Amino acid sequence: MTQRQVYLDNNATTPLHPEVQKALIDALPLFGNPSSMHGYGREARSKTEEAREKIAAFIGALPEEIIFTGSGSEANNTVLSITGCPATECSCDRGQRTHIVTTTIEHPCVLETSGCLSGRGTPVTYIPVDQYGIVDMDALRASITDHTGVVSVMMANNEIGTIQNIKELAKLAHEKGAWFHTDAVQAVGKVPINVRDLDVDFLTLSAHKIYGPKGIGALYVKRGVPFCPLIRGGHQERGRRAGTENTLGVIGLGKAVEMRSLEMAEESLRFHAMKEALRKGIEDLIPDVRFNGHPDQSLASTLNVSFAGAEGESILLYLDLEGIAVSTGSACASGSLDPSHVLLATGVPVEQAHGSIRISMGRENTMTDVDYLLDKLPGIIARIRDMSTVYRRK
């Protein structure tokens, strides 16, 4: 009998949407360089610009404000480098604004880049969050100075799903004369986004989080904001990101965004019902659990839960044996044995942080998948706890 397979790790990556897959297959013969002036190049350029227009419209931007990158991580690195690189290496007009402000729960690509820049002399301030992962506004206000160049706060946390009030955060940054960047990789395609309404200066998105191909992302840069390329050497992307465009990836991202505009609203309602059923089922069937992240102000598709007396890695492996895929946190940090920096920042004790899993739903999941997980999870937790002498002594 074929084992049931349930994929619940969509915050790590998503399967290709069937329409995206079709678009990629149809585009395979398109080999021209978008920078070439002949017919092959013009055809590739036309498809690239068509995708750029779709992406811009989806987030309320202008097409010329969209820069294609190799990933969300590259886009985030680009923004931080605008502020953090030594002045002798940068031609953008930053004045003395070399200070970076970010938070303690950002994606590793932001935290590690900030740490690297800090080691080279760039001042960096990390803002704390409350027990739900919401940024401390008073701490942010106190941290922005006349030397702050950029404030970078992720819109929706990849581990606990908490959604920040980006509009208010951007307003605060602008009142102090700083630019504002949001890593919206986990938010784009899940919640409505309009960069004009949010008034952000930079916004990051990634294709493989919204059923598009890997290896392609995009950075929104508000018109008029000073900008320095991270990758130099060519005129591509209006001189803002050198390297021949990944035409297939761009087409895939454009189609993925197009499908999000059609499916996102209905999907969000379905995810909310599934998440509530999952939360209630875990509460009713398993004692000593803790739900992490904001109870309401969070992604409908993400649920992070800690189980006392059970290691997250053990839970993940036992669920995998049942054909269920979940995560113990960020996929980019999954090789580490350290507890989640996000959970620790929200005040979760180390032991509970070690016993956490992230369940992230996607477009292919149904309530039947929730029922299957609730059927298998209680027994797995009980089995792991039975092997824990510490938990049995409680």
C-alpha positions in Angstrom: 0.0 0.0 0.0 1.4 3.4 -0.9 2.1 5.6 2.1 0.2 8.9 2.3 2.4 11.9 1.6 1.6 15.2 3.3 3.9 18.2 2.6 3.6 20.8 5.4 6.9 22.7 4.9 5.8 25.4 2.4 7.6 28.2 4.2 10.8 26.4 3.2 9.9 26.1 -0.4 6.8 25.3 -2.5 6.1 22.9 -5.4 5.8 24.5 -8.8 2.3 25.6 -9.6 1.0 23.6 -12.6 0.5 26.8 -14.6 4.1 27.9 -13.7 5.4 24.6 -14.9 3.5 24.9 -18.1 4.9 28.4 -18.7 8.4 27.2 -18.1 8.1 24.4 -20.5 6.6 26.7 -23.1 9.5 29.1 -22.6 12.3 26.5 -22.9 13.0 27.3 -26.6 13.5 30.9 -25.6 17.3 31.1 -25.5 18.0 34.7 -26.6 19.9 37.2 -24.5 17.5 39.9 -23.5 20.3 42.5 -24.1 20.8 41.4 -27.7 19.2 43.7 -30.4 18.3 41.0 -32.8 15.0 39.1 -32.9 16.0 36.4 -30.5 17.0 39.0 -27.9 14.0 41.1 -28.4 11.7 38.2 -27.8 13.5 37.3 -24.6 13.3 41.0 -23.6 9.6 41.2 -24.3 8.9 38.2 -22.0 11.1 39.6 -19.3 9.4 43.0 -19.3 5.9 41.3 -19.4 6.8 39.5 -16.2 8.2 42.7 -14.7 4.9 44.4 -15.3 2.9 41.6 -13.6 5.1 41.7 -10.5 5.0 45.5 -10.3 1.2 45.5 -10.6 0.8 42.8 -8.0 2.6 45.0 -5.3 1.4 48.4 -6.6 4.8 49.4 -8.0 6.1 50.8 -11.3 7.8 48.3 -13.6 11.1 50.3 -13.5 11.1 49.9 -9.7 11.5 46.1 -10.0 15.0 44.6 -10.1 15.4 40.9 -10.7 17.9 39.1 -8.5 19.1 35.5 -8.0 17.2 35.1 -4.7 15.6 36.9 -1.8 18.8 36.6 0.1 20.7 38.5 -2.7 18.0 41.2 -2.6 18.4 41.6 1.2 22.1 41.7 1.0 21.9 44.4 -1.7 19.8 46.7 0.5 22.0 46.3 3.5 25.2 46.8 1.5 23.8 50.2 0.2 24.1 51.5 3.7 26.8 49.3 5.2 29.6 49.2 2.6 32.6 51.5 3.1 32.1 54.9 1.5 35.2 54.5 -0.6 33.5 51.6 -2.4 30.1 53.2 -2.9 29.0 56.0 -5.1 25.4 56.5 -3.8 24.8 59.7 -1.9 24.4 58.4 1.7 26.1 61.2 3.6 26.9 60.1 7.1 23.9 57.7 7.3 25.8 54.4 7.7 23.9 53.0 10.7 21.7 49.9 10.2 18.7 49.1 12.4 17.1 45.7 12.2 15.5 43.2 14.6 16.5 40.1 16.5 14.1 37.8 14.5 15.2 38.5 11.0 16.1 35.8 8.4 19.7 34.6 8.7 20.6 36.4 5.4 19.8 39.7 7.1 21.4 38.9 10.5 24.6 37.4 9.1 25.0 40.2 6.6 24.5 42.8 9.4 27.0 40.9 11.5 29.5 40.9 8.8 29.1 44.6 8.1 29.3 45.3 11.9 32.6 43.5 12.0 33.9 45.9 9.3 32.9 48.9 11.3 29.3 49.6 10.3 27.1 50.4 13.3 24.2 48.0 13.7 21.4 48.0 16.2 19.1 45.0 16.8 15.6 45.8 18.1 13.9 43.4 20.5 10.4 41.9 20.1 7.7 40.9 22.5 6.5 37.5 23.4 4.5 37.3 20.1 7.4 38.5 17.9 6.0 42.1 17.5 8.7 44.8 17.2 9.2 47.0 20.2 8.2 50.4 18.8 9.7 52.4 21.6 13.0 50.6 21.2 12.9 51.3 17.5 12.1 54.9 18.0 15.0 55.3 20.4 17.4 53.5 18.1 17.0 55.6 15.0 19.5 58.4 14.9 20.6 61.1 12.4 23.2 58.5 11.2 20.6 55.7 10.5 20.6 54.9 6.8 18.2 52.0 6.7 15.7 50.2 9.0 15.1 46.6 7.9 12.1 44.7 9.3 10.6 41.5 7.9 6.9 41.7 7.1 6.0 38.1 8.1 8.3 35.9 10.1 9.3 32.7 8.4 9.3 30.7 11.6 6.3 31.9 13.7 4.3 33.7 11.1 3.9 37.0 13.0 3.1 39.9 10.8 4.5 43.4 11.6 2.7 46.7 11.2 5.0 47.7 8.3 3.2 50.9 7.5 3.7 52.3 11.0 7.3 51.1 11.1 8.1 52.8 7.8 6.4 56.0 8.9 8.6 56.0 12.1 11.8 55.4 10.0 10.9 58.2 7.6 10.1 60.7 10.4 13.8 60.2 11.4 15.0 60.5 7.8 16.0 56.8 7.3 15.0 54.5 4.5 12.8 51.5 5.2 13.3 48.0 3.9 11.0 45.0 4.4 11.9 41.4 3.7 8.5 40.3 2.4 9.5 36.9 1.1 7.0 35.1 3.4 4.3 37.7 3.0 4.1 38.3 -0.8 1.3 36.1 -2.2 -0.2 35.3 1.2 -1.4 38.8 2.3 -2.3 41.8 0.2 0.6 44.2 -0.3 0.8 47.7 -1.8 4.1 49.4 -1.6 2.6 52.8 -2.1 0.2 52.4 0.8 3.0 50.9 3.0 5.4 53.6 1.8 8.4 51.4 1.9 11.6 52.2 0.1 12.7 48.6 -0.5 10.8 45.3 -0.6 12.1 41.8 -1.2 10.3 38.8 -2.7 11.2 35.4 -3.9 9.7 33.1 -6.5 10.1 29.7 -4.8 7.9 30.7 -1.8 4.9 31.3 -4.1 5.0 28.2 -6.3 7.6 29.6 -8.7 11.1 28.3 -9.6 14.2 28.5 -7.4 17.0 30.9 -8.2 15.0 34.0 -8.9 13.9 36.8 -6.7 13.1 40.5 -7.0 13.8 43.7 -5.2 11.5 46.7 -5.3 13.4 50.0 -5.1 11.2 53.1 -4.8 11.9 55.6 -7.5 14.3 58.3 -6.4 15.9 56.3 -3.5 19.7 56.2 -3.8 20.9 52.9 -4.9 24.3 51.1 -5.4 24.5 47.7 -7.1 25.8 44.7 -5.2 26.8 42.9 -8.4 28.6 45.1 -10.9 29.9 44.5 -14.5 27.0 45.1 -16.9 24.1 47.3 -17.9 21.4 44.8 -17.1 18.4 45.9 -14.9 19.1 49.5 -15.7 22.7 49.1 -14.4 21.5 48.0 -11.0 22.3 44.3 -11.1 24.8 43.0 -13.6 24.5 39.5 -15.2 22.4 38.2 -18.0 18.9 37.9 -16.8 17.5 34.5 -15.9 14.8 34.6 -18.5 13.1 31.4 -17.6 13.2 32.2 -13.9 11.7 35.7 -14.6 8.9 34.2 -16.7 8.2 31.6 -13.9 8.1 34.4 -11.3 5.7 36.4 -13.4 3.4 33.5 -13.9 3.6 32.6 -10.1 2.5 36.2 -9.2 -0.3 36.1 -11.8 -1.6 32.9 -10.2 -1.3 34.4 -6.7 -3.5 37.3 -7.7 -6.2 34.7 -8.7 -5.9 32.3 -5.8 -4.7 34.1 -2.8 -7.9 35.4 -1.3 -9.8 32.1 -1.3 -6.7 30.3 -0.1 -6.3 32.6 2.9 -9.8 31.7 4.1 -9.1 28.0 3.7 -5.8 28.2 5.5 -7.4 30.0 8.4 -9.9 27.2 8.9 -7.2 24.6 8.7 -5.0 26.4 11.1 -7.7 26.8 13.7 -8.6 23.1 13.4 -5.0 22.1 13.8 -4.5 24.4 16.8 -7.6 23.1 18.5 -6.8 19.5 17.7 -3.3 19.8 19.2 -4.7 21.5 22.3 -7.3 18.8 22.8 -5.1 15.8 22.1 -1.7 16.7 23.5 -0.9 18.1 26.9 2.0 20.6 27.7 2.1 22.5 24.4 2.9 26.1 23.6 1.9 27.9 20.5 4.5 30.5 19.3 3.8 33.7 17.4 0.9 36.1 17.5 -2.5 34.4 17.9 -4.2 36.7 15.4 -1.6 38.9 13.7 0.1 36.1 11.8 0.1 34.2 8.5 -3.0 31.9 8.2 -0.8 29.2 6.8 1.8 29.0 9.6 1.6 27.4 13.0 4.7 27.0 15.3 4.2 24.8 18.4 6.5 23.6 21.2 6.1 20.3 22.9 7.6 19.9 26.4 9.7 16.8 26.7 10.1 16.2 23.0 13.0 17.2 20.7 11.9 18.9 17.5 14.3 16.9 15.4 12.8 13.6 16.8 9.3 14.8 16.1 10.3 15.8 12.5 11.9 12.3 11.9 9.0 10.3 13.3 6.6 12.4 11.2 8.7 11.8 8.2 8.4 8.1 8.7 4.6 8.6 8.4 5.0 10.6 5.2 4.5 14.0 6.8 7.0 16.8 6.1 7.4 19.6 8.6 10.3 21.8 9.8 12.0 22.7 13.1 12.4 26.3 11.9 14.0 28.1 9.1 15.3 25.9 6.3 18.3 28.1 6.0 19.3 27.4 9.6 18.2 23.7 9.7 21.8 22.5 9.7 22.4 24.0 13.1 21.7 22.2 16.4 21.2 25.6 18.2 17.6 26.4 19.2 15.7 28.9 17.0 17.0 32.5 17.5 13.4 33.6 16.7 11.9 31.6 19.6 14.6 32.6 22.0 14.0 36.3 21.1 10.4 35.9 22.0 11.3 34.5 25.4 10.7 30.8 24.8 12.9 28.8 27.2 15.7 26.9 25.5 14.2 23.5 26.3 10.9 24.4 24.7 12.6 26.1 21.8 14.4 22.7 21.1 11.0 21.0 21.2 9.4 23.1 18.5 8.1 22.4 15.0 6.8 24.6 12.2 3.8 23.6 10.2 3.4 25.6 7.1 0.5 24.9 4.7 0.3 25.4 1.0 -2.1 25.5 -1.9 -2.2 21.7 -2.2 -3.1 21.0 1.4 -6.6 20.1 2.5 -8.4 19.5 5.8 -7.8 15.8 5.2 -4.1 16.5 5.6 -4.8 18.2 9.0 -6.8 15.2 10.1 -3.9 12.9 9.1 -1.4 15.0 11.0 -3.7 15.0 14.1 -4.0 11.2 13.8 -0.3 10.6 13.9 1.2 13.5 16.0 -0.3 12.6 19.5 1.2 9.1 19.4 4.6 10.3 18.2 4.8 12.9 21.0 3.7 10.3 23.6 6.4 7.9 22.3 9.1 10.5 22.5 8.1 11.6 25.9 8.1 8.0 27.2 11.7 7.8 26.2 12.5 11.1 28.1 13.5 10.4 31.7 13.3 14.1 32.4 9.7 14.5 31.2 8.6 11.3 33.0 9.9 12.6 36.3 7.7 15.7 36.1 
